[in-house]
Amino acid sequence: MILDIWLFTAVGFFILTFCAVLRIVPGPTLNDRLIAVNVAATLACAGALALTVAMGSLLVALVAGLTACVVFAATIRISQVRKGAAS
Protein backbone atom coordinates (compact mmCIF):
# COMPACT_ATOMS: atom_id res chain seq x y z
CA MET A 1 0.00 0.00 0.00
CA ILE A 2 1.41 3.35 -1.03
CA LEU A 3 0.61 6.40 1.04
CA ASP A 4 -0.27 9.32 -1.18
CA ILE A 5 1.24 12.37 0.53
CA TRP A 6 -1.02 14.78 -1.33
CA LEU A 7 -4.14 12.96 -0.19
CA PHE A 8 -2.81 12.89 3.36
CA THR A 9 -2.15 16.65 3.15
CA ALA A 10 -5.65 17.30 1.80
CA VAL A 11 -7.21 15.33 4.66
CA GLY A 12 -5.10 17.32 7.14
CA PHE A 13 -6.27 20.61 5.66
CA PHE A 14 -9.89 19.47 5.73
CA ILE A 15 -9.55 18.53 9.42
CA LEU A 16 -8.16 22.01 10.12
CA THR A 17 -11.05 23.48 8.10
CA PHE A 18 -13.51 21.61 10.30
CA CYS A 19 -11.80 23.02 13.40
CA ALA A 20 -12.10 26.55 11.97
CA VAL A 21 -15.79 25.96 11.21
CA LEU A 22 -16.31 24.91 14.84
CA ARG A 23 -14.94 28.32 15.84
CA ILE A 24 -17.63 30.16 13.89
CA VAL A 25 -20.51 29.28 16.24
CA PRO A 26 -19.04 30.35 19.63
CA GLY A 27 -17.30 33.44 18.27
CA PRO A 28 -17.88 36.27 20.73
CA THR A 29 -18.16 39.01 18.11
CA LEU A 30 -19.10 39.27 14.47
CA ASN A 31 -15.50 40.10 13.53
CA ASP A 32 -14.28 36.87 15.14
CA ARG A 33 -16.87 34.90 13.18
CA LEU A 34 -15.94 36.57 9.90
CA ILE A 35 -12.26 35.83 10.48
CA ALA A 36 -13.11 32.20 11.24
CA VAL A 37 -15.09 31.98 7.99
CA ASN A 38 -12.16 33.41 6.04
CA VAL A 39 -9.69 31.04 7.69
CA ALA A 40 -11.98 28.07 6.98
CA ALA A 41 -12.33 29.09 3.32
CA THR A 42 -8.56 29.54 2.97
CA LEU A 43 -7.82 26.15 4.53
CA ALA A 44 -10.49 24.50 2.38
CA CYS A 45 -8.90 26.00 -0.73
CA ALA A 46 -5.49 24.69 0.34
CA GLY A 47 -7.03 21.26 0.89
CA ALA A 48 -8.73 21.43 -2.49
CA LEU A 49 -5.43 22.32 -4.14
CA ALA A 50 -3.75 19.30 -2.53
CA LEU A 51 -6.72 17.15 -3.56
CA THR A 52 -6.39 18.47 -7.11
CA VAL A 53 -2.79 17.28 -7.22
CA ALA A 54 -3.76 13.91 -5.69
CA MET A 55 -6.67 13.32 -8.09
CA GLY A 56 -5.25 15.04 -11.14
CA SER A 57 -8.52 16.85 -11.85
CA LEU A 58 -8.67 20.61 -12.25
CA LEU A 59 -12.43 20.62 -11.64
CA VAL A 60 -11.83 20.46 -7.88
CA ALA A 61 -9.63 23.57 -8.00
CA LEU A 62 -12.17 25.41 -10.16
CA VAL A 63 -15.04 24.70 -7.79
CA ALA A 64 -12.92 25.61 -4.75
CA GLY A 65 -11.80 28.87 -6.35
CA LEU A 66 -15.35 29.91 -7.23
CA THR A 67 -16.60 28.99 -3.77
CA ALA A 68 -13.79 30.98 -2.15
CA CYS A 69 -14.62 34.04 -4.25
CA VAL A 70 -18.25 33.87 -3.14
CA VAL A 71 -17.33 33.37 0.53
CA PHE A 72 -14.78 36.20 0.56
CA ALA A 73 -17.16 38.58 -1.24
CA ALA A 74 -19.94 37.71 1.20
CA THR A 75 -17.75 38.33 4.25
CA ILE A 76 -16.61 41.67 2.86
CA ARG A 77 -20.21 42.69 2.21
CA ILE A 78 -21.38 41.56 5.66
CA SER A 79 -18.58 43.50 7.35
CA GLN A 80 -19.46 46.64 5.39
CA VAL A 81 -23.18 46.40 6.15
CA ARG A 82 -22.64 45.72 9.85
CA LYS A 83 -20.11 48.55 10.17
CA GLY A 84 -22.53 50.96 8.51
CA ALA A 85 -25.38 49.88 10.80
CA ALA A 86 -23.30 50.37 13.95
CA SER A 87 -22.39 53.98 13.21
N, C-alpha and C positions, 0 to 999 in steps of 0.2 A: 504494500500500500504506500503510495507516494503522497506526502503531505503538500498540498498546494499552498504556498506561502501567501499568495494573493487572496485566496479564499479565506485563509485564516485571518489575514489583515482586515478583509471586508467584514467578517463576523465580529472582530474586535471593535471596529468603528461603529457597527450597528448596536453593539452592547453599550458603548459610550453614548450613542444617540438616545437609546432608551433611558439611560440615566439622566441625560439632559431633559428629556421629556418629563420625567418624574419631577424635575425641579420646577416645571411650569406651574403646576397646581398650587404648591404651598408658597409660591413667591410672595413676599410681603408687599411689594409695590408693583405697579404696572411696568415700570422700567426693568425690574428684575425679571419679570415674565417675558418681556420682549427680548431681553438679552438671552434668556434660556431658549427661546424659539430660534433666534439667530444661531446660537451655538449648535442646537440640534440639527438645523438645516445644513450648517457647514459640515458637521460630522457625517451626516447622511450623504452629502455629496462626496466626501472623501471615501466613504464606504462604497458608494456607487462607482466611483472611479476605480477602486481596487477590484470590485466585482466585474467591471468592464474588462479589465486586463485578464482576470481569471476566466471569464466566459468567452471573451473575444468578440463581443457584440457591442456595437456603438449605440444601440437603441437604449440601453440602460443609462448611458451617459447623457443622451439627449433628453430622456424623461427626467432624470435628476436635475439637469440644468434648467429645464423649463419650470420644474416644481420649485427650485431654489429662487428663480426670478420672481415667481408669484409670491412666495413666502416673504422674501426680502421687501418687495414692493408693498405688501400688505402691512408689514411691521413699520415701515416708514410712514405709511398713511395713518395708521393707528396712532403712532407717536405724535404726528402733526395735529390730528384732530383732538387728541386728549390734551395736548399742550395748549391749544387754542381755547378749549373749554375751561381750562383751569384759570386762565388769566382774564 
